Amino acid sequence: RYATKNNHTVSNVNQIHSELSILISKKHGISTRHLQDYLNWLLFLKKIKYRVKAEARVSFTYMESMKQVHTIAVRNITKLPMPIDLYQAYGAYHYGIFS
């Protein structure tokens, strides 16, 4: 068995190729524009398969992807707009800030 410095073999390459072929067949073909993204997704799935137990993969994947997209700090939470008008919701009760 021949292995490179990083311990990659021909069977590793064949395995990645077959996984990529399966992924492409599920997507009904791919565009060359998004080929790098498909490879990144395949690599991401392969990495979490070795690092995370099966029952925790969904939440781990969600948390890892959200970490790069959106960060919320405590100081930013107070600056977010309220989704509803509190006076309209609680004004008729005449207590608290509405008394």
C-alpha positions in Angstrom: 0.0 0.0 0.0 1.4 3.3 -1.0 0.5 6.4 1.1 1.5 10.0 0.8 3.0 12.2 3.5 -0.6 13.0 4.7 -1.5 9.3 4.7 -3.8 9.5 1.7 -4.1 6.4 -0.5 -5.7 5.6 -3.8 -8.6 4.0 -2.0 -9.2 7.4 -0.2 -9.4 9.1 -3.6 -11.8 6.5 -4.9 -14.0 6.8 -1.9 -14.2 10.6 -2.2 -14.9 10.2 -5.9 -17.8 7.9 -5.3 -19.2 10.1 -2.6 -19.0 13.1 -4.9 -20.7 11.1 -7.7 -23.6 10.2 -5.3 -23.9 13.8 -4.3 -24.0 15.0 -7.9 -26.6 12.4 -8.8 -28.9 13.6 -6.0 -28.6 17.2 -7.2 -29.5 16.3 -10.8 -26.2 17.6 -12.1 -24.1 20.6 -11.1 -22.8 23.7 -12.6 -19.1 24.3 -12.8 -19.7 27.6 -11.1 -20.8 25.8 -7.9 -18.3 22.9 -8.1 -16.1 24.3 -5.4 -19.0 24.7 -3.1 -20.1 21.1 -3.6 -16.5 20.0 -2.8 -16.5 22.2 0.3 -19.9 20.7 1.4 -18.6 17.2 0.9 -15.4 17.9 2.9 -17.5 19.5 5.7 -19.8 16.4 5.9 -16.8 14.1 6.0 -15.1 16.1 8.8 -18.2 16.1 11.1 -18.7 12.4 10.5 -15.4 11.8 12.2 -15.7 14.5 14.9 -19.4 14.3 16.0 -21.7 11.5 17.1 -24.6 10.8 14.8 -27.4 12.1 17.1 -25.6 15.5 17.5 -24.7 16.1 13.9 -27.8 18.2 13.0 -27.4 20.7 15.9 -23.6 20.8 15.4 -23.9 21.6 11.7 -26.5 24.3 12.4 -24.4 25.9 15.1 -21.2 25.8 13.0 -22.9 27.4 10.0 -24.6 30.1 12.1 -21.4 31.0 13.8 -20.0 32.3 10.5 -23.2 34.0 9.4 -24.5 35.8 12.4 -23.1 36.7 15.8 -25.3 38.0 18.6 -23.8 39.7 21.6 -25.7 40.8 24.7 -25.0 44.4 23.9 -26.6 43.9 20.5 -29.8 42.3 21.7 -31.0 45.5 23.3 -30.7 47.3 20.0 -32.9 44.9 18.1 -36.4 46.3 17.3 -39.4 44.7 19.1 -41.4 42.5 16.8 -44.7 43.8 18.2 -46.0 47.0 19.6 -46.2 46.4 23.4 -48.7 49.2 24.0 -51.1 47.6 21.5 -50.6 44.2 23.2 -50.7 45.2 26.9 -52.2 48.8 26.9 -55.7 47.7 27.8 -54.4 46.0 31.1 -53.3 49.4 32.7 -50.4 48.0 34.7 -46.6 48.4 34.6 -45.4 51.1 32.2 -49.0 51.4 30.8 -50.7 52.5 34.1 
